[in-house]
Amino acid sequence: MNRFESAKEIYKALGTDVEAALEKLKTVTVSVHCWQGDDVRGFDTREALSGGIQTTGNYPGRARTPEELMRDFDKAISLMPGKKKLNLHASYAIFEDGEAVGRDAIEPRHFAPWVKFAKERGMGLDFNPTFFSHPMVKDNLTLSSPDGEVRAYWVRHGKACVRIAQYFAEETGVPCVMNIWIPDGYKDIPADRLSPRERFKSALDGIIAEPHDKDKVYITLESKVFGIGLESYTVGSAEFCLSYSMTRGITPLMDNGHYHPTEAVSDKISALLAFNDKIALHITRPVRWDSDHVVLFDDETREIAKEIVCADALQRVFIATDYFDASINRISAWVTGVRSVQKALLYALLLPERLKALQACGDFTELMVLMEAVKTAPFGDVWSEYLRREGIAEDYISEVKKYEKEVLVNRQ
């Protein structure tokens, strides 16, 4: 008996059907963020990254052009198992030579190369308006600005992005998640907290009024606690964004780096699923704050996956990655993070269904014992079999280093 067959028997004794878990994992899509490959630079502006976020490090090989980013993304996804989508920001628009188009005037044609790229790989596309790193971000404000011209500019940008999201869905045949996040806030204690939120609410109403097919375009709204330079007040707080989403019938999105350090998104998933047909997640790894570290196979990532699986919500939760590390090889960062999400999903799918029954009948003694027993089950052997069936090698660092030597170090 080989190691996988032995693992199957061990999991069977615990009450888990390993083959069923592997089959179910094939149906789960993870949306992979493009911005890991170029440190969130994009192609539409020379502005420095700003808006309460930053990327640290200067590891060699950052993608500088759409062609380089596509090539790097191809390399990364060749080392990732499972179904994938490509998640783009509006700042990754591709313009013809000499063309100058503001973010408020971008069109589907500026993303046609990305659509071609995705369709050739059988992937869908997700999308994000880019409300940062731009001259029209005035005093760290966009949709909540007291300046009517600034607000109008970003409303036009948001509406343009809805049209592009519709284009993505129609072209790929896969629904597009279009996520709105703004950096708006103040460094120090504000005199007036309500007015910016009232302006933000009105601006959002203008954006989501743009005609779109709600079966093809899922507009989501993402909250945040704070950002660098915006430490005292964030307009789009968790309470605001959740209230807006619920009252306007759009989809709430939680980024697990966007809450206070003592909060856990894994604990919030079931609360949102109780009231929403669908929810969305950006999975990251905060270290003390929203630092967007590479996702690892850690406790919170596993707990997030467990909550989704336990709620039988794999088709109700849009799962996306969101992190950016320029201190290590960017291809490896991509692959490590997405594999970690896949590992967590598989780990959750291998948990015995009996756990829920034990809780329901109040047998917390056996529940604790079984939960501890699962921790030492031969998960690694099942993961190895999953990779084999996906045609993916377990060792990816060798391939990453080869690509770095042949491609990345030659970028000056």
C-alpha positions as CSV (number, residue, x, y, z in Angstrom):
1,M,0.0,0.0,0.0
2,N,1.5,3.4,-1.0
3,R,1.4,6.5,1.2
4,F,-1.8,7.9,-0.4
5,E,-3.7,4.7,0.0
6,S,-2.6,4.5,3.6
7,A,-3.7,8.1,4.2
8,K,-7.1,7.3,2.7
9,E,-7.6,4.5,5.1
10,I,-6.6,6.7,8.1
11,Y,-9.0,9.4,7.0
12,K,-11.7,6.8,6.4
13,A,-11.4,5.7,10.0
14,L,-11.9,9.3,11.1
15,G,-15.0,9.5,8.9
16,T,-13.7,11.3,5.8
17,D,-14.1,10.3,2.2
18,V,-10.8,11.5,0.6
19,E,-11.9,11.0,-3.0
20,A,-15.0,13.1,-2.5
21,A,-12.8,15.8,-1.0
22,L,-10.5,15.8,-3.9
23,E,-13.4,15.9,-6.4
24,K,-15.0,18.8,-4.6
25,L,-11.8,20.8,-4.6
26,K,-11.7,20.7,-8.4
27,T,-14.9,22.8,-8.4
28,V,-13.4,25.7,-6.3
29,T,-12.0,28.8,-8.1
30,V,-9.4,31.0,-6.6
31,S,-9.0,34.5,-8.1
32,V,-5.3,35.3,-8.4
33,H,-4.3,39.0,-8.1
34,C,-2.1,40.4,-10.8
35,W,-0.5,43.1,-8.7
36,Q,2.0,40.8,-6.9
37,G,4.0,40.7,-10.1
38,D,4.8,44.4,-10.4
39,D,4.4,45.8,-6.8
40,V,1.0,47.4,-7.5
41,R,2.6,49.8,-10.0
42,G,0.1,49.3,-12.9
43,F,0.6,50.8,-16.4
44,D,-1.5,54.0,-16.5
45,T,0.5,56.4,-14.3
46,R,4.0,57.2,-13.1
47,E,2.6,58.2,-9.7
48,A,4.3,56.5,-6.7
49,L,2.1,53.9,-4.9
50,S,0.0,55.9,-2.4
51,G,-3.3,55.7,-0.7
52,G,-2.5,54.2,2.7
53,I,-0.7,51.2,1.2
54,Q,2.9,50.5,0.3
55,T,5.1,47.7,-1.0
56,T,8.5,47.1,0.6
57,G,11.6,45.6,-0.9
58,N,13.3,45.8,-4.3
59,Y,14.0,42.1,-5.2
60,P,15.2,42.0,-8.9
61,G,12.8,41.1,-11.7
62,R,9.7,43.3,-11.2
63,A,7.4,43.2,-14.3
64,R,7.6,46.5,-16.1
65,T,5.3,46.0,-19.0
66,P,2.1,44.1,-19.8
67,E,4.1,41.5,-21.7
68,E,6.4,40.9,-18.8
69,L,3.5,40.7,-16.3
70,M,1.6,38.2,-18.5
71,R,4.7,36.1,-18.9
72,D,5.3,36.1,-15.1
73,F,1.7,35.3,-14.4
74,D,1.9,32.4,-16.8
75,K,4.9,31.0,-15.0
76,A,3.2,31.4,-11.7
77,I,-0.1,29.7,-12.6
78,S,1.8,26.8,-14.2
79,L,3.0,26.0,-10.7
80,M,-0.4,26.3,-9.0
81,P,-3.1,23.6,-8.9
82,G,-6.8,24.2,-9.1
83,K,-9.2,26.4,-11.0
84,K,-8.1,30.0,-11.3
85,K,-9.3,33.5,-12.3
86,L,-7.2,36.5,-13.0
87,N,-7.9,39.5,-10.9
88,L,-7.1,42.9,-12.4
89,H,-7.0,46.5,-11.2
90,A,-8.1,49.3,-13.5
91,S,-4.6,50.7,-13.4
92,Y,-3.5,47.7,-15.6
93,A,-5.2,49.2,-18.6
94,I,-3.1,48.8,-21.8
95,F,-2.9,51.8,-24.0
96,E,-1.7,52.2,-27.6
97,D,1.5,54.1,-28.1
98,G,1.0,57.8,-27.2
99,E,-2.6,57.3,-26.0
100,A,-3.5,59.3,-22.9
101,V,-6.7,58.3,-21.2
102,G,-7.8,59.3,-17.7
103,R,-9.2,56.7,-15.4
104,D,-12.6,58.2,-15.7
105,A,-12.6,57.5,-19.5
106,I,-11.2,53.9,-19.7
107,E,-13.0,51.6,-21.9
108,P,-13.3,47.8,-22.5
109,R,-10.9,48.1,-25.4
110,H,-8.1,49.1,-23.0
111,F,-8.4,45.6,-21.5
112,A,-8.9,43.6,-24.7
113,P,-5.4,42.1,-24.4
114,W,-6.2,40.8,-20.9
115,V,-9.5,39.3,-22.2
116,K,-7.6,37.5,-24.9
117,F,-5.0,36.3,-22.4
118,A,-7.7,35.0,-20.0
119,K,-9.8,33.3,-22.7
120,E,-6.7,31.5,-24.1
121,R,-6.2,30.0,-20.7
122,G,-9.8,29.2,-20.0
123,M,-10.0,31.7,-17.1
124,G,-12.5,34.3,-16.0
125,L,-11.6,37.8,-15.0
126,D,-12.3,39.9,-11.8
127,F,-11.9,43.6,-11.6
128,N,-11.1,46.5,-9.2
129,P,-11.5,50.2,-9.8
130,T,-8.2,51.9,-8.8
131,F,-8.9,54.7,-6.3
132,F,-5.2,55.3,-5.4
133,S,-1.8,56.4,-6.8
134,H,-3.3,59.2,-9.0
135,P,-3.2,63.0,-9.1
136,M,-7.0,63.1,-8.6
137,V,-6.6,61.7,-5.1
138,K,-6.8,65.0,-3.3
139,D,-5.8,65.1,0.4
140,N,-6.2,61.3,0.5
141,L,-9.8,61.6,-0.6
142,T,-11.7,60.3,-3.6
143,L,-15.4,59.4,-3.4
144,S,-15.8,61.2,-0.1
145,S,-14.0,64.4,-1.1
146,P,-15.7,67.7,-0.3
147,D,-14.5,68.8,-3.8
148,G,-17.4,68.0,-6.2
149,E,-15.0,67.7,-9.2
150,V,-12.9,65.1,-7.4
151,R,-16.0,63.1,-6.5
152,A,-17.4,63.3,-10.0
153,Y,-14.1,62.1,-11.5
154,W,-14.1,59.0,-9.4
155,V,-17.8,58.3,-9.9
156,R,-17.1,58.3,-13.6
157,H,-14.2,56.0,-13.0
158,G,-16.4,53.6,-11.0
159,K,-19.1,53.6,-13.7
160,A,-16.5,52.9,-16.4
161,C,-15.3,50.0,-14.4
162,V,-18.8,48.5,-14.1
163,R,-19.0,48.6,-17.9
164,I,-15.6,46.9,-18.2
165,A,-16.7,44.2,-15.7
166,Q,-19.8,43.6,-17.8
167,Y,-17.5,43.2,-20.8
168,F,-15.3,40.7,-19.0
169,A,-18.2,38.6,-18.0
170,E,-19.7,38.6,-21.5
171,E,-16.4,37.8,-23.2
172,T,-15.2,35.0,-20.8
173,G,-18.6,33.6,-20.0
174,V,-17.6,33.7,-16.3
175,P,-19.2,36.2,-13.8
176,C,-17.0,39.1,-12.8
177,V,-16.5,40.3,-9.3
178,M,-16.0,44.0,-9.3
179,N,-14.6,45.2,-6.0
180,I,-14.7,48.8,-4.7
181,W,-12.2,49.9,-2.1
182,I,-11.2,53.5,-1.4
183,P,-8.3,54.8,0.7
184,D,-10.2,57.8,2.0
185,G,-9.5,59.0,5.5
186,Y,-7.6,61.3,7.8
187,K,-4.3,61.1,9.5
188,D,-5.5,62.8,12.6
189,I,-8.8,63.1,14.5
190,P,-11.4,64.6,12.2
191,A,-13.9,67.3,13.2
192,D,-16.7,65.7,11.2
193,R,-17.0,62.0,10.6
194,L,-20.5,61.9,9.2
195,S,-20.2,64.2,6.1
196,P,-17.5,62.2,4.3
197,R,-19.5,59.0,4.8
198,E,-22.7,60.7,3.5
199,R,-20.7,61.8,0.4
200,F,-19.3,58.4,0.0
201,K,-22.7,56.8,0.2
202,S,-24.1,59.2,-2.5
203,A,-21.1,58.6,-4.8
204,L,-21.5,54.8,-4.4
205,D,-25.2,55.1,-5.4
206,G,-24.1,56.8,-8.5
207,I,-21.6,54.0,-9.4
208,I,-23.9,51.1,-8.8
209,A,-26.7,52.8,-10.8
210,E,-24.7,52.1,-13.9
211,P,-26.6,49.4,-15.9
212,H,-25.2,45.9,-15.5
213,D,-26.4,42.3,-15.4
214,K,-26.5,41.3,-11.8
215,D,-26.1,37.6,-12.7
216,K,-22.9,38.5,-14.5
217,V,-21.4,41.3,-12.5
218,Y,-21.2,41.1,-8.7
219,I,-20.3,44.5,-7.3
220,T,-18.6,44.2,-3.9
221,L,-17.6,46.7,-1.3
222,E,-14.4,46.3,0.9
223,S,-13.8,48.0,4.2
224,K,-10.6,48.9,6.0
225,V,-9.5,49.8,9.5
226,F,-6.8,52.3,8.6
227,G,-3.8,52.9,6.3
228,I,-0.5,54.6,6.5
229,G,-1.2,58.3,6.7
230,L,-4.9,57.5,7.5
231,E,-4.5,56.2,11.0
232,S,-7.3,58.1,12.8
233,Y,-10.3,57.8,10.5
234,T,-11.3,55.6,7.6
235,V,-14.4,56.6,5.7
236,G,-15.1,53.1,4.4
237,S,-15.2,51.4,7.8
238,A,-16.5,47.8,8.4
239,E,-19.8,49.2,9.8
240,F,-20.3,51.5,6.9
241,C,-19.4,49.0,4.1
242,L,-21.5,46.2,5.6
243,S,-24.5,48.5,6.1
244,Y,-24.2,49.9,2.6
245,S,-23.9,46.4,1.1
246,M,-26.9,45.1,2.9
247,T,-29.2,48.1,2.1
248,R,-28.2,48.3,-1.5
249,G,-28.2,44.6,-2.4
250,I,-24.6,44.3,-3.4
251,T,-22.0,41.8,-2.1
252,P,-20.0,42.4,1.0
253,L,-16.2,41.7,0.8
254,M,-14.0,41.0,3.7
255,D,-10.2,41.3,3.5
256,N,-8.8,39.5,6.6
257,G,-6.1,42.2,6.9
258,H,-8.6,45.0,7.2
259,Y,-9.8,44.5,10.8
260,H,-8.4,45.1,14.3
261,P,-5.7,42.6,15.3
262,T,-8.0,40.9,17.7
263,E,-10.7,40.3,15.1
264,A,-10.8,37.2,12.9
265,V,-12.6,37.1,9.5
266,S,-13.1,33.4,10.0
267,D,-15.5,34.2,12.8
268,K,-17.4,36.7,10.6
269,I,-18.0,34.4,7.6
270,S,-21.0,32.6,9.0
271,A,-22.6,35.8,10.2
272,L,-22.5,37.2,6.7
273,L,-23.7,34.0,5.1
274,A,-26.7,34.0,7.3
275,F,-27.9,37.1,5.6
276,N,-26.3,37.1,2.1
277,D,-26.6,34.7,-0.8
278,K,-23.0,35.4,-1.7
279,I,-20.0,37.0,0.0
280,A,-16.5,37.7,-1.1
281,L,-13.1,37.4,0.5
282,H,-9.6,38.8,-0.1
283,I,-7.2,36.4,1.6
284,T,-4.0,37.9,2.9
285,R,-1.7,37.6,5.9
286,P,-1.5,40.7,8.2
287,V,1.5,41.0,10.5
288,R,0.4,43.4,13.3
289,W,-1.5,45.4,10.6
290,D,-2.7,45.2,7.0
291,S,0.8,44.4,5.7
292,D,-0.3,42.1,2.9
293,H,2.3,39.4,3.6
294,V,2.3,36.3,1.5
295,V,-0.5,33.9,2.5
296,L,0.8,30.8,4.4
297,F,-0.9,27.6,5.5
298,D,-1.4,29.1,8.9
299,D,-4.2,28.9,11.6
300,E,-6.4,31.7,10.2
301,T,-6.2,30.6,6.6
302,R,-7.2,27.1,7.7
303,E,-10.0,28.5,9.8
304,I,-11.3,30.6,7.0
305,A,-11.4,27.6,4.7
306,K,-13.0,25.5,7.5
307,E,-15.8,28.0,7.9
308,I,-16.6,28.1,4.2
309,V,-16.6,24.3,3.9
310,C,-18.5,23.7,7.1
311,A,-21.2,26.1,5.8
312,D,-21.4,24.2,2.5
313,A,-20.7,27.6,0.9
314,L,-17.9,26.9,-1.6
315,Q,-20.1,28.1,-4.4
316,R,-21.4,31.1,-2.3
317,V,-18.0,32.6,-1.4
318,F,-15.8,34.4,-4.0
319,I,-12.3,33.6,-2.9
320,A,-9.4,35.9,-4.0
321,T,-5.8,36.4,-2.9
322,D,-4.5,39.9,-2.2
323,Y,-0.9,40.5,-1.1
324,F,2.3,42.0,-2.5
325,D,5.8,41.3,-1.3
326,A,8.8,42.9,-3.2
327,S,11.4,41.5,-0.7
328,I,11.4,38.0,-2.2
329,N,11.0,36.4,-5.6
330,R,7.6,37.5,-6.8
331,I,6.8,34.3,-8.7
332,S,7.5,32.3,-5.5
333,A,5.3,34.7,-3.5
334,W,2.4,34.2,-6.0
335,V,2.7,30.4,-5.9
336,T,3.3,30.0,-2.2
337,G,0.2,32.1,-1.4
338,V,-2.2,30.4,-3.8
339,R,-1.0,27.0,-2.8
340,S,-1.5,27.9,0.8
341,V,-5.2,28.8,0.0
342,Q,-5.6,25.5,-1.9
343,K,-4.0,23.6,1.0
344,A,-6.4,25.2,3.5
345,L,-9.4,24.3,1.3
346,L,-8.3,20.7,1.0
347,Y,-7.5,20.5,4.8
348,A,-11.1,21.7,5.4
349,L,-12.6,19.3,3.0
350,L,-10.9,16.4,4.8
351,L,-12.4,17.3,8.2
352,P,-15.0,14.7,9.3
353,E,-18.6,15.7,8.9
354,R,-19.2,14.1,12.3
355,L,-17.6,17.2,13.9
356,K,-20.8,19.1,13.4
357,A,-23.0,16.3,14.7
358,L,-20.9,16.1,17.9
359,Q,-21.3,19.8,18.5
360,A,-25.1,19.6,17.8
361,C,-25.6,16.9,20.3
362,G,-23.4,18.6,22.9
363,D,-20.7,16.0,23.0
364,F,-17.9,18.4,23.4
365,T,-15.5,15.9,24.9
366,E,-15.4,13.7,21.8
367,L,-15.5,16.8,19.6
368,M,-12.3,18.0,21.1
369,V,-10.7,14.6,20.8
370,L,-11.6,14.2,17.2
371,M,-10.5,17.7,16.3
372,E,-7.1,16.9,17.8
373,A,-6.9,13.6,16.0
374,V,-7.4,15.2,12.7
375,K,-4.4,17.5,13.2
376,T,-2.0,14.5,13.0
377,A,-3.7,12.8,10.1
378,P,-1.4,12.4,7.0
379,F,-2.7,15.5,5.2
380,G,0.6,15.9,3.3
381,D,0.2,12.6,1.5
382,V,-3.3,13.6,0.3
383,W,-1.9,17.1,-0.8
384,S,0.9,15.3,-2.7
385,E,-1.7,13.1,-4.5
386,Y,-3.8,16.2,-5.4
387,L,-0.7,17.9,-7.0
388,R,0.1,14.7,-8.9
389,R,-3.5,14.5,-10.3
390,E,-3.2,18.2,-11.3
391,G,0.1,17.6,-13.1
392,I,1.9,19.9,-10.7
393,A,5.3,19.2,-9.2
394,E,5.6,19.4,-5.4
395,D,8.9,21.2,-5.7
396,Y,8.4,24.6,-7.3
397,I,11.4,26.5,-5.9
398,S,13.7,24.9,-8.4
399,E,11.6,26.0,-11.3
400,V,11.3,29.5,-9.8
401,K,15.0,29.9,-9.4
402,K,15.6,28.7,-13.0
403,Y,13.1,31.3,-14.2
404,E,14.8,33.9,-12.1
405,K,18.2,33.1,-13.6
406,E,16.9,32.9,-17.2
407,V,14.4,35.8,-17.1
408,L,14.1,38.0,-14.1
409,V,17.8,38.9,-13.4
410,N,18.0,40.3,-17.0
411,R,15.5,43.0,-16.2
412,Q,17.3,46.2,-15.4
